[in-house]
Amino acid sequence: MIDKKLLEELNGMHVNLNQATLGLNNNFRMVAFSKVGDRWLFKFYLEHDNPADREEVDDIVDQIEAIEWPDFKADVEVIVGKEPIPWPTDDARVVVRRRE
């Protein structure tokens, strides 16, 4: 069973990330996150590699860092491709998933 403190952290991050990702363009296929130890893992799935969208990813993480500072530690993965995206099987939460 998940402990209350972790659940509150996950729910808070979900809300913050949801707000930070409002208005993403259709190149963003999915945005998911999880907590691994004391670090956050953000996964951004793009259909095409686009420098402007990678900059948007950086901006989103910067927004989250500004809210979560000073103990914010995160890893970011940007996955590019058109292959089907499986639903995460780990403890990841999906914030945005494009209808395909």
C-alpha positions in Angstrom: 0.0 0.0 0.0 1.2 3.5 -0.9 2.0 5.8 2.1 0.1 9.0 2.6 3.1 11.3 2.2 4.0 9.8 -1.2 0.4 9.9 -2.4 0.3 13.6 -1.5 3.5 14.2 -3.4 2.2 12.3 -6.5 -1.1 14.1 -6.4 0.6 17.5 -6.1 3.0 16.7 -8.9 0.1 15.5 -11.1 -1.7 18.8 -10.6 1.5 20.9 -11.2 2.5 19.0 -14.3 -1.1 19.1 -15.6 -1.1 22.9 -15.4 2.4 23.2 -16.9 1.5 21.1 -19.9 -1.7 22.9 -20.8 -1.7 23.9 -24.5 0.9 21.4 -25.8 0.9 20.9 -29.5 0.1 17.6 -31.2 3.7 16.5 -31.5 3.5 15.6 -27.8 2.1 12.1 -27.8 2.3 11.5 -24.0 3.7 13.0 -20.8 4.1 10.7 -17.8 6.0 10.9 -14.5 6.9 8.7 -11.6 8.9 9.0 -8.4 12.0 6.9 -8.1 13.5 7.2 -4.6 14.0 10.9 -4.0 14.0 11.8 -7.7 11.2 12.5 -10.1 11.3 10.9 -13.6 9.5 12.8 -16.4 8.9 11.1 -19.7 7.9 13.1 -22.8 7.0 11.2 -25.9 7.3 13.2 -29.2 6.2 12.1 -32.6 9.0 14.1 -34.3 12.2 15.5 -33.0 11.7 19.2 -32.8 14.1 21.7 -31.1 11.1 24.0 -30.2 9.4 21.1 -28.5 12.5 20.1 -26.6 12.8 23.7 -25.4 9.1 23.4 -24.3 10.1 20.3 -22.3 12.9 22.3 -20.6 10.4 25.1 -19.8 8.0 22.7 -18.3 10.6 21.1 -16.0 11.8 24.7 -15.1 8.3 25.6 -14.1 8.0 22.5 -11.9 11.4 23.2 -10.4 10.3 26.7 -9.4 7.3 25.3 -7.6 9.1 22.3 -5.9 12.4 24.0 -5.1 14.7 23.5 -3.0 14.7 19.7 -2.8 13.6 19.1 -6.4 15.7 16.4 -8.3 14.6 15.1 -11.6 15.6 13.1 -14.6 14.0 13.8 -18.0 13.6 11.4 -20.9 12.4 12.5 -24.3 11.4 9.6 -26.4 10.9 10.3 -30.1 9.0 8.1 -32.6 5.8 6.9 -34.1 5.7 3.5 -32.6 2.7 2.6 -30.4 3.2 3.7 -26.9 2.4 1.1 -24.3 0.5 2.1 -21.2 3.1 2.4 -18.4 3.4 -0.7 -16.3 5.4 0.8 -13.5 4.2 3.3 -11.0 4.1 6.1 -13.6 1.2 8.4 -13.9 0.1 9.7 -17.3 -0.7 13.4 -17.4 -1.3 13.8 -21.1 -1.9 11.2 -23.8 -2.8 12.1 -27.3 -5.7 10.2 -28.9 -4.2 8.1 -31.7 
